[in-house]
Amino acid sequence: MSELEKLPYSYNSLEPFIDEETMKIHHDKHHQAYFDKFMNAIQGTEFEGKDVMDVLQNLNKVPESVRTAVKNNGGGHYHHSFFWKILQKDTSFSGPVADAITRKWGTLDAFKEEFKTIALRVFGSGWTWLVVNDKNELEIVNTSNQDSPISVGKKPILAIDVWEHAYYLKYQNKRADYITAFFNIINWNAVNELYQSTQ
Ligand code: MN
């Protein structure tokens, strides 16, 4: 059975914006649990061994008896792997995605303001995404729980996890402060690669 990938950097490398303890628990406990439950749920189905993206894009073909478990845990696995990859300190807002964001929102600050406003609207647990939609436009969308934008044909290029487990140790109830901190650790190189892969 395959194993969960390690974080692509050390647990403390996003300090002080995301603390080491949160990263440890988030990856080693939460992500690991999604991964294990996903592997367990697809075991014995035709999707065993398939890439989690393929599975989430074809949820309607997953046997009904395990579909909810696959949606929740496959989503949890895929979203966390995605999230780790788009986090890094000290990259610069540049390249094609910066051009596209500036075309749509005018300025990076205006984009951040709208992204934050929308992320604050997530009720309960979920994620906020910057996606390329089916009209090839950038769009900010929320999803609940571990429902995936890729299950509805959207192509994510940036995400923030707004489940409380993502920020509660350091930020407690102050989700707005966590979102503001998040803007300091967007890996624009990775976001550019994701954006370019959609074009
Ligand atoms: Mn999470």
Residues whose N, C-alpha, C, O or C-beta is under 5 A from the ligand:
A	BS01	MN	D161 W163 A166
